[in-house]
């Protein structure tokens, strides 16, 4: 089965409830862009960010107090 839809992965915090995101890492290797979406709305809009910007978002999220 072939599909144009990327394979999405949920944030590790998804198991704890709350607001979570999904990302499609395979897209980075072919486009240099990381698609990010709301895990609660998989058919909604997708934010496209550069790999460097995504890395910055991860660092920011890891440093935030939850």
Backbone torsions as a table, in degrees:
resi	resn	phi	psi	omega
1	UNK	NA	125.4	179.0
2	UNK	-106.9	138.9	178.8
3	UNK	-142.4	147.9	176.3
4	UNK	-87.8	-8.6	-178.6
5	UNK	-76.0	131.6	178.7
6	UNK	-71.9	160.0	175.5
7	UNK	-86.2	120.9	-175.7
8	UNK	-96.2	144.1	177.4
9	UNK	-123.6	135.7	180.0
10	UNK	-84.3	153.7	172.4
11	UNK	-58.2	148.2	178.2
12	UNK	-63.9	-18.9	178.5
13	UNK	-81.4	-5.7	-178.4
14	UNK	-60.0	-31.5	-179.3
15	UNK	-70.5	-15.0	-178.1
16	UNK	-99.3	4.9	-179.7
17	UNK	80.3	-175.1	177.9
18	UNK	87.1	-165.7	-178.2
19	UNK	-83.9	121.7	-176.5
20	UNK	-130.9	161.5	179.1
21	UNK	-123.5	160.6	172.3
22	UNK	-123.2	153.5	176.7
23	UNK	-140.5	159.7	-178.0
24	UNK	-119.3	89.1	-173.8
25	UNK	-64.9	-29.1	-178.4
26	UNK	-64.2	-26.8	-180.0
27	UNK	-66.2	-29.5	-177.4
28	UNK	-60.7	-43.2	-176.2
29	UNK	-66.2	-27.2	-178.7
30	UNK	-96.8	-25.4	-175.2
31	UNK	-122.6	-19.1	-174.9
32	UNK	78.7	6.2	-177.6
33	UNK	-119.2	141.3	178.8
34	UNK	-106.7	116.0	173.9
35	UNK	-80.1	135.3	-179.1
36	UNK	-131.0	137.5	178.4
37	UNK	-143.8	165.9	177.2
38	UNK	-77.3	124.7	-177.6
39	UNK	-66.5	-21.4	178.8
40	UNK	-83.0	-10.6	-177.8
41	UNK	-137.5	68.7	-173.5
42	UNK	-63.7	-17.7	178.2
43	UNK	-98.0	3.5	-179.1
44	UNK	-81.5	-167.2	-177.7
45	UNK	-66.1	156.2	179.0
46	UNK	-120.2	128.8	175.9
47	UNK	-88.5	127.1	179.4
48	UNK	-107.2	118.2	-179.2
49	UNK	-126.8	155.4	177.0
50	UNK	-67.3	160.1	178.6
51	UNK	-59.6	-39.5	178.4
52	UNK	-65.0	-41.9	178.4
53	UNK	-64.1	-40.6	179.2
54	UNK	-64.0	-42.4	177.9
55	UNK	-59.7	-40.1	177.0
56	UNK	-64.2	-39.2	177.1
57	UNK	-63.1	-40.0	179.0
58	UNK	-64.3	-44.7	179.1
59	UNK	-61.4	-43.6	179.2
60	UNK	-62.2	-45.6	179.9
61	UNK	-63.8	-38.0	-179.8
62	UNK	-69.7	-27.2	-177.9
63	UNK	-89.2	-11.0	-178.1
64	UNK	-76.0	144.9	174.7
65	UNK	-81.8	129.0	-179.2
66	UNK	-100.1	NA	NA
